[in-house]
Each structure stands twice: as structure tokens, then as C-alpha cells.
């Protein structure tokens, strides 16, 4: 009888994702419930948004390991149904979103907010979603600002 990949616990999958993030230098690692692994070197919320748009229901009970998780990424994770999240850097607004949704999150460094790439202000995606509570609304705002249109 073949071994089913989804018998691997979410904690084991998250450990694997964290290890890949560190060892292989990815910026994002997602492992689905059936064991499929998706990775990216891209920065920002775009690679997570790409996966949410491409995989949709396949992300239910997936795990996410990301270099930086701000409020926008947290709302995407909640909306997609991730069951565990790890961030090297996690913003307090993101932690609150994940906590309210009941998604366990671990991090290396907790910060008050995510900074933009030049370091002289807030991340525009964090600012865009600061007053958004609904993951679907966040998804629509992100699509609009990133020029993706509605689906």
C-alpha cells in the first residue's frame, strides 16, 4: 500500500518548508496538504498572490514559510486556508490577523510594521490592508493595485 503524502503532519510540513527557506535560499516556500512544494525567489506579496490565484482550493491546509509576512500576506494566508505560517520577519498587524483566524504562526523577528524596500516608510501593501479585516476584500484590493483586475 503506498504511503500518502498528506499523512505528514502540518508541523512536519512547516519544518520542511522552513528548512527549504533557509537551506535553499527561497523567499517563499508553500507545501500543500498533499505534499506538493511551491517556491519562489521573488520579493514582496506577489509570489503568494500568484499561488493564491493559481492554486485556490489546493492551498486549504497548506503551510507557508516566508521571509517577510505583513498584514497583506497574512490576509491572503487566511483567505486561502493555510493551517500554519512561519516568517523570518512578522509584523504585529500580521500576527493579529493570524491569531484572530486561529492560524498558528512562528517567527524569528516581530516588528511593529513592514517597511518599504528603501526603508524610509511603510510597506505599501501593509498600508493598503491596514484597515481591512476581510481576506476577500484584501485580495481584491491587492489585485487592483497590482493591476490584476477582478476575477
Order of alpha helices (4+ residues) and beta strands (2+ residues): alpha-beta-beta-alpha-beta-alpha-beta-alpha-beta-alpha-alpha
